[in-house]
Structure formats: structure tokens, C-alpha cells
Amino acid sequence: MTSTRYGINAYPSKYNDPAFQKELLNSYGQRSQPRPGRVPADAPDTANDYDRFAFWPDAIAMGSLQGKKFTQVFGAACIKGHDERRLGRSFISFDLKREILVIKATTKLDPRILPPALNPLSAELSFDDIAHQGIHITKKPLSDAIGNPDLLEVTVTVSCRRPPKFFTEFDPGDDGPQYLQGTQYSLYRRRATAMDFATSGLREREAGPIPAIPKGPCAYPTFWNTYRWVFRMDRKKYDRITACANKIRALAQADPEMDLMSLASERARWSIRVLTGEQFKQLYTPPDMSKLAFSTRTLLEGLIGHGVLKPANTSELIVTLREVSTSTAFHDRILEALFSQEIIKDIKALVPKLAAFLRRRPPCIQAHLVLIRTVLVTPTRVLVGPRQYEPSNSVTRRYSDKLDGIIRVQFTDEEDRLYVVDYLKDADHIDPAVGLMARIRRALQYGLIIGGQTFYPVASSASQQKEHSMWFIDTRVIDGLSLRNWMGTVHETVVAKHAARMGLPFSTSRIVNMKINIAGELPDIQRNGRTFTDGVGIAGKLVLHKAALALGERQGLNANPSVIQFRLGGAKGVLANWPQLVGDEEIRLRPSLIKFTSDLDDLNVIRIAKYQVAFLNRQFINIMCANGVPHDLIIEIFEDAVADIKGFRDRVKQGRLSKADQQLFELCNDFPCMQLIRAGFNTNPLLLDIAAILECRALQDLKWRARVKLSNGVYLIGISDETGILKEGEVFCQFQENDETPAKVVVNEVLICRAPALHPGDVRRVRAVDVPELRHLKNVIVFSTQGERDLPSMLGGGDLDGDDYTLIWDQRFVQTLKVYDPMEYTAPEPISVEEVSQKHLNENFVQYVLNDVLGQVDNCHLALSDYFTPFDPRCLHLSEVHSTAYVIRKYAPINVDFAKTGQAAMLDPSLRPQEWPDFMDKDDARITYESVGILGKIFRLVQSDPHFSPSDLERMGYPSDPRISRYPLHDSLLERLKPLKASYERDLQYDMRRYRVYEPEIPTGIAIRNKRRKRARDQNLNEPLREAYSILVNNVRDAAAKILRDFSFKTTLTPMQVIARHCYALTFEEKYVKQWEQQQQQGAWGGQKVDDDEEEMLRPKPLMSFAWCFWQELLQIVNQPNPEVRKALLASLPADDWEEEEEGDDEDESEEQEQEQEATDTQKAKRPAPRKVSRIAPQLNPSVKKTPIAPFLPPEDSDEDDEE
């Protein structure tokens, strides 16, 4: 091992492959012109940032970084000049507009022994993926330089959170260059995958099962997290690097998450370790884990893949685990806790501390949750996560005792969803055996090796397929044939339909606890080749009530819904309440609901019909205004909305809430904002942050989505009229907001529409009427079954199997809209095969990914209709393409052209805008214009991009509520609660990293627009965030209740109020917060000692939500009667009536007993139980002294008495 001061001489490295066991060249060529040869090296300030901040290195190195210690895996001198395409051979370029770092390195190594991904190295690293303060720039003079005393040696080091997007070049072959379809642009490169780093020549498609931890050179992207370049430059060129650094620092002023520049001195010294091939094997080759339990092995693989654990440290971690426990289950809980770490620095110190408070029985979980392993397959890595609590489905409930045999696999890019663009499709057509799609095919054909077991694909539900996700099983644990026989018999020969049927049992649902009687079948109402009752059945009142009960609706309006969305065996759709047609415990199905035959008779409910207010969006506004709705009306509505929202946080702080403000708080109905504000907590830092989150999200919705609420409208699920009373062009709608408001029937001309809406005829005018026979139906829209064509099909091709519709009775919209004829289109003929095999299903999944163009069509249509109008022939054609693509995606992703020619479906390049409107927030590299249309006008009503910055408790001076803080504290109880706080915040921070959210986004379930999730659907996080927070809170409360077993006391405060008082102190009161943080930073409760030079500060500390796990008790405390009255009531109580009891035997429970208990707990988990779940939970202090504690009364000199 060598360790030297960093410099040019460190770069003669040894590549860790037998072909590279010779010294690399270290001679530097002459400086070339900048990358494309268009801008000189001393480019003026007016140059494009991509060219202006391009720099040409003399050498490059890749490896890993910890603090100032760099371990070099690969290093080489760089070749300069241009290639045959006039592109720079070696450069780095900071593209500040697109916020990416472009990397190119052509090394002086023999290209014949280089793998494709390094011949040359070509990559793009998003600024989002650069570590916090991960860009380091150092310099030193080259005093021995002849003739140029100002020459500097400059080193740029970039540390990243995850691998960049790698590219590799095509071999032109005998046929010459390949071209993008429909263009004159040649396709010279493709995305690289892990196999492109191999020197074996083995191609991705034929490489066999994908292992969780790659071996040899394929592992480089997994373990490289740092890139370093050395430059020789004069002062003038160094000034350009300084200017670039200053621009990058400026990004953090607008967004703290973009704090990328290191604060270290430019003369900082670094320690460099250059690895030989043998040293690389020793450091990065995991030990043999075949003797480990499957659950333990998968966790170790996950820690290695996520970069938390170095492979060389795996053996030490296993030994340490065995030293603290003999229980495999306990080992797993420790390993799960380690996922919250950035990197494990000291195993011997960390693991025993974790074990000190993790030793406890695993808690029971709610009946609708199961523990599922998730695996992300990226182009270069396989990321195995710890088991996560997720809503169950029919399959996971059926195999609840064999969940080790089920994993959910998602195919993603390195940082986000995998977006398939045209050049990727062309690259797949040129050579389907390599690249991204080949990696997906490889996983589907050969499987994934997780925990030493091979998992193979089974099926994917509709929603999972949209996220490029699929379920895999270990056929040695769950027999595939038995699973398919249990699900039912699918005879469908259309491949896409067959895949959809197979995915039905995997859709998230909750089981209804009652015996269902299936009565006689109802016929579908069909006319002119159309089905007016497509997807609608009927059910009795008791069935609907039990379904609501399964979703947690126990009383009030939603406890007796009019409609549920369901799945029953091979049937799916909605069931409506028609008491005159069915018994209370019966359901009746139609042929359109039954997708395949199945013997499963459990009713699964997905959701119930609820009141939802209407919102406009960009598509609705675009169509409505094109059809005559005045621009001034839309602008007025948006101006009012902006005025109502702006200043929301300030009004909360001042305690001046309008009705609109209170409605805004209703967005986070899972967190008791209004109750806390009414109780006087309106200045609490977390409440203010929640208010800021809501204000930010509401303004972001206005600016970026044109999403504005319409009080004279509703958004409800649609069903058919079973009575036949409604005439053609009529609908019935009765809505009720809550239990306190009366039900209202809409009677008037109305507009009705459904998202997505692209065609001018997708917004219709109909008449809402009152029909007494339909008044038992609430919070639904009832459609007529009369006429030539069903109305839902005119609304963007909708149906009634669970679609929601927007109904507006604001006459300012209704009377001004000019109704355009609805779109007519013919669905393409789906592809059928004689018998569908797993091979067909696998390729169907791949083609779904390749042909998932709906989002691109939406964007192109929106841009063109803004520049022209929705009536432009190109826009009308795009609306047809969208409808066809929707049907293809739903029924036949393998389209006719692909089957005949091997060409994937393409969006015609002539339909792609050359310029994009500003409101679409396209990358700045694209040409944009200031839209003068209605969407551009309302976009600029919110002038700056709404931004959220979390509060810093320390800077705020640790504000606390004297109504709570005046109650005395006891050190013994505080010490018992500190591990609980550490456990809660460890889980919370894991969720914050997992979902890339701030702390207040988790309790509210409201995810704001974030550059790190720029292309993800924020609203999809609402349910996971709320579920995660509910789990955390209920586990904390459960653990607190166990702590109370060791205390007895007499006081006017209840035991849980006593806990709440102490948790409040640990969260908000300066003395106790600082004390707790100091202990944690010193390594208490399983924490690692903090090295300020290494710690990545992803968020302000301390966190502020722990106390609010006990919000009910805190409300009760501040609502206590006058203290003098309480003191009189307690005058006769001795001061030591509350004291700690001796520990019971539970704390000394042996690990063997713990293992035996797990089997019992697993059985209990199948029954409904209180939420008691967490990845980490505290161990109570086993050595507690018996100490008297004073009654909980405020001090006599409290100045708050009069206010109470």
C-alpha cells in the first residue's frame, strides 16, 4: 500500500485487471482546442457556460473518497486534441444551465485492452447527484516549470452520491454510421451498463443472471464515488475555474440542496492510496456469504450496493454481529438500522451501540401491511433495500409465510425513473444485445441473484407497470405453476391483455372481512358497438359498509359509501349501491367486469367514493380557452388564488387565518394542524414549517401545473344509471362535503371532462338533473345509459371501471364554452399468439417500456397547442396519437410496426416542437420562448419559483411554549426517552433520504416540487409518506407505553402526558436538545462520532417532529385547568408518589426466547392490530435506580397563570 501527498506523480497507477498490470503512461500531450473546436481556450464571459467552463485535464483518476483520503482504483494520463467527429478527446465541462457535469477521458492506455465503457470514458453527472460540498478545487505552484513561473497544478475532485450516466460508442461496422430515425443525425454512442466495464467481451444480453454484487471490473461503477482531474494551467485559466466555482456557489443561494462547493482550503493536503489489482480484489471483493441466512445476506448485499459498507469490511461486520448476539433476527434488525448511515466508519464501535437499544421483540403490524423486499436495477447497479412495510395484495396475503420468496423489482435510471427517448430506442434496434434494454431483457430472461437465490419474473399490475416495476419470485420457495393455478385460469391470447390479467392479484388492496354472496349476473347495456356499463356492478349496503371499514372508515359519511372500487378473483371495476336490485350482503357482476376465471372469492377493496373538490389543470384550461372560455376569467381565478395563498405562513404565525387558509390546512388531514393552531401552537417551528410547505406546494401547483381549485365543481367517480331514467346528455350528481354539511344535488347545465384532455371535444356540456330515484347515491356522477354513444367514451376515451370525472357548474365557464365534436378513433388490432408464454410476457414488459410515449405526446401537444391552437392539424393528430398510444399501452404494447419491422413505435419528429413555452420548465439547453397564451400568462402570476427552506431551531433561539415547559422534568425519565428519540429520528432520516424530502413533508404527506424529484410525480409520494409517518408515530407511542410500565406516580397529568412533557423538552428546549445532540455526536444510542470534515449535512438539525407523536397529550396539557386549582387538588398527595419501579424480567429476555416469540408475532400480524412497527426501536435502560419524582405542577411563580 502506498500513501502519498496528492500530485501528478500519484497518477502512475495500476489498473486492477490482469491486462493492466504495467505502469501507465504519464506523459502529457499538447493542449488542444476546446471540446467542439468552436470556442477558444480563453473564452470570453459571453460564451455559453458549456464551452466557457470546459477544461482539459492532463490526467484522470477514479476511486473512493472518505474525508481527505482518496483510494485510487483507476488512473491514467489523458490524450488531448479532437476525435474524427471534432469532439474533444478529454475534457470536463460544467454545464450550469442543464446542471450537469460532462466528462470525457481518452486515456493513453492501449485501447485494445480497455473495456467499452473506458474507451473512452464518457459520462454525464447531474448536479443533483454530486455530494453535499462534494466539489473540491486545490492548487499548488509548479515552481520547476521552465519559462512560466505562474504555471499551476490544479486538482478538481468531485464526489458523487451515485454513479453518473455512462455512455459508450458504437462500432460503425461495415454499414457506416447509424442515424436517428427520421433525422440526419448520426447515432455514435449509447448508454453503457455494468457489462460494458468488463474486459471479457461478454455481451449484456447473454451474461446470465444479474448478481446483487457484481464481480471484477463490472463492479467499478458500484464502488467508484469520486473522480479527480489534474490540470496544468496559468493564472488566467485558473481564474476561469474560480469563476465557475463562484457560479456553482451561487446555486446554493436559491436552493440549499445545491450546496456543492467544498469549504476546504484550496491548499488542502490529501492522502492518496493507489491500489494494485491484488489490493483492489482484497478491498472490493465480498467474502463468501453462502453460509449466512438469506435475510442477513440480502441486507449485507444492500449495504454494499448502497455504498454504506465496504466489501472488505463485511467479515468484520459479521464477526461483530455474532459477538453481540446469536439471534439471526436480531442481526437483521441491526443491519436494517445501518441503512440510515452514510457510510460505516467504525464497525467495532457502532454495532455494539446499536445492539444496546435495538434488543426487543419485533412489533406486530397492521393486517393490511406486509414486509416486502424491494430491488432497484439500474444500468450499473443492483440496489437491494431493507424490507419495507407496504400495503398488501392478494398474493402477498396468500404467501404471507413465504415472503422471503417474493421481491418487487423496479428498473430505473441511476437517479430516477428510466425515461426512454428516441436515441435509446434506435440504439436498441441497432444492437439489442447491449445497452439498457438488453439489461432489462437479461433480468427478465435469466433472473436476479439476491441473497444467493435466483428470482424470476411473474407479473406486474397496471400501476406497477407504469413505474417499470415487476414482481419476481424464488421458485424454490413459491412454485410458479401453483401460484398461477391459484390466481386463476387466464385464456387470453392477446399478450398485453394476458399480462394485465396476470397482474390483477398483485394490485394493492385490502380484504373485506365478510362472506360475499354472488347473485345472478347482470347483462351489459350495449349499443352501436359500445358498452354503456363497462366496468360497473352492484352491491348491497352491508358489503359497501364492510369495504369502507376495511379502509379504516368506521363512522360518518364515508362509512357508508355509494360506490367502491374492487377486485374479486378475476373481476375488477366498481360496485354501486342499488338496494332495490341486490340484497344487503350480495353483489352482482357483469361480463365487462370479469377478466378471467378464478376460484378466489375474497372481496378486495381498493378505494371508496369520497367527496373531492374540482381543480383545473393545464390541459383543461388549454381546451376551455380555445373553445371560448374568457382568458380574463382564468386570470381572475388565479389572481384570487395567489392572493389567498401568499403570506400563509405569516398569517399562521400571527394567528390570523382566513377560511381559505383553513381549507389549505385540510390538504394535510393526517396531521392535526388546525387543532394545534387553535390551542395556541401557531408559533411552533414545526407548525410554521408545515405552513411553509403548504404555501410552497400550493404556489408550485399554480405555477407549474396551473392547478387551481374551483369551488363550484367536484371531482368524483363515475357509474352508470341502472334505472334508465336519465336521458341522453343528462347526468345526476349529489355531493356532500362532510358530516356537518347537507347533501346538495346539482341542477343546471354543467361542463364535464376527464384527464387527460387533449382533443378540443374532450370537454362536454351536459345537463345535471335531479332524479328522486337516484338520491341514495352520494359523491358519484351517474351517467345515462341512453343514446347513440356513451358519454364517458367522449371524454378522452374514459370508462366506468374506476375513472374519475370533473363536473363544473360555474356558469361563467358553462355558458361561454363552445362545444367541439368528440374525437372518433379506431383502436389498433391487438397482437395475439396461439399460447402466451413467460417469454411473451417478458418481451411485452420490455416493449411497454420502449413504447411508453404518452408523457412525450402530452408535452408535445401542450407546447404546440400553446404556440398554435388545439385545433391545429398537428395538435389534432397528436390527440389521436395519444388515444391510440393509450389503447396500445393498455391492450397491445407490441404494436404492429414493431412486430413486422423490429422498429419500436416512434413519435414523429415533425410533431416535436422546436421551441418550448416557458411554463413547461424544459431544460435551459432547449430553445424556449415567453408564452403569450393563457398558460404563459398565469404561469407568470407567480413570479419566482416557490421555494422552501426548513427552519433551524438553533437560529430561532429554541422557542418553547411556557405552558408546557413550566412543568418540571426528571432526569431518569429523560434518559429513558433519549434512545427512543434517537430511534425515531434514525427512521425518519432514512425516510427523508429514501424519498428525498424535508422533515415536515413526512407528517403532512405533502411533497413539494424538488429538483431532486424534478421528473417524479410528487403526488405519488403522498400515500407512502403518510404511511411511513403513521408507522413511526405508532411505534413511538407503543415504546413509550412500555417505558411507563417501569414507573408509578400520582399527578393530574396522565402517564402519557408525562411522557409528552419530556419528549417536548427533548425536541424544543435548548438545554435538553443540546445535551441530547452532544451525546449523540459522541456516539450514544448507536450513532457514529461526527467528523465535521466528513459529515454530509443533508438537512438542518435538530429535527422537530418527535414531540408531536404525542400531540393529543400536549393539547391536553395546555388545556389543563388553572394551576392553583390543581395544586389544591394535590395538596394531600406526598411528593414521592410517583417513582420508578424495578425493571421486570422482560428486559432480560434471552435471544432464544426472542426467536421463539417471532413465530407467534408473525401469526398475530395476520390479525388487525394497532400500528406498532419500525425498523429501529430502543432498548430500555436495564440499570434504573428507584428515585422519587415530584408531582407535575408548574412553579408557583409562573407568569402564565393569568393567561390561562
Secondary structure by P-SEA (a helix, b strand, c coil): cccccccccccccccccccccccccccccccccccccccccccccccccccccbbbbcbbbbbbbcccbbbbcbbbbbbbcccccccccccccccccccbbbbbbbccccccccccccccccbbbbccccccccbbbbbbbcccccccccccbbbbbbbbccccbbbbbccccccccccccccccccccccccccccccccccccccccccccccccccccccccbbbbbbbbcaaaaaaaaaaaaaaaaaaaacccccccccccccbbbbbbbbcaaaaaacccccccccccaaaaaaaaaaaaaccccccaaaaaaaaaaaacccaaaaaaaaaaacccccccccccccccccccccccbbbbcccbbbbbbbbbcccbbbbbccccccccaaaaaaccccccbbbbbbbcccccccccaaaaaaaaacccccaaaaaaaaaacccccccbbbbbccccaaaaaacbbbbbccccccaaaaaaaaccccccaaaaaaaaaaccccbbbbbcbbbbbcbbbbcccccccccccccccccaaaaaaaaaaaccccccccccccccccccccbbbbbbbcccccccbbbbccccccccccccbbbbcccbbbbbbbbcaaaaaaaaaacccaaaaaaaaaaaaaaccaaaaaaaaccccaaaaaaaccccccaaaaaaaacccccaaaaaaaaaaaaaaaaaaacccbbbbccbbbbbbbbbccccccccbbbbbbbccccbbbbbbbcccccccccccccccbbbbbbbbbccccccccbbbbbcccccccccccccccccbbbbbbbcaaaaaaaccccccbbbbccbbbbcccccaaaaaaaaaaaaaacaaaaaaaaaaaaaaacccccaaaaaaaaaaaaaaaaaacccccccccccccccccccccccccccccccccccccccccccaaaaaaacccccbbbbbbcccccccccccccccbbbbaaaaaaaaaaaaaaaaaaaaaaaaacccccccccccccccccccccccccaaaaaaaaaaaaaaaaaaaaaaaaccccccccccaaaaaaaaaaaacccaaaaaaaaaaaaacccccccccccccccccccccccccccaaaaaaaaaacccaaaaaaaaccccccccccccccccccccaaaaaaaaaaaaaaaacccccccccbbbbccccccccccccccccccccccccc
